[in-house]
Amino acid sequence: MIPTLILFGLLVGRWWRASLGAAAVGWPALLVVADVMEVGPGLLGASLLAVANTGAGVLIHQGIRIMIRRFRRSAGHPGRKPSGGPHR
């Protein structure tokens, strides 16, 4: 369970809100469908653990993104240009 959800967080950590929501709902649903757990109060604990483990992967993903951005800025890479969309 733990490595699977950490990997999930690493892979989709860019969209951290969606990944945490998917883990909170998807992992307990998978446990019920696979007949590992029955519907009951234990699923709340499974959901919380899924969010915590996915959150660890998301934090690693976001940390790597921040380090890459800082490295690019310090190396003189201009990075992305603004989209040119409407400014508020």
BELNORCOR-V421825 format. One record per run of one state. SS is the DSSP state (alpha for helix, beta for strand, coil for the rest). FROM is the first residue (numbers start at 0). TO is the last residue. If there is no record, write none. Layout:
{{SS,FROM,TO} {SS,FROM,TO}}
This chain:
{{coil,0,0} {alpha,1,10} {coil,11,11} {alpha,12,32} {coil,33,40} {alpha,41,73} {coil,74,87}}
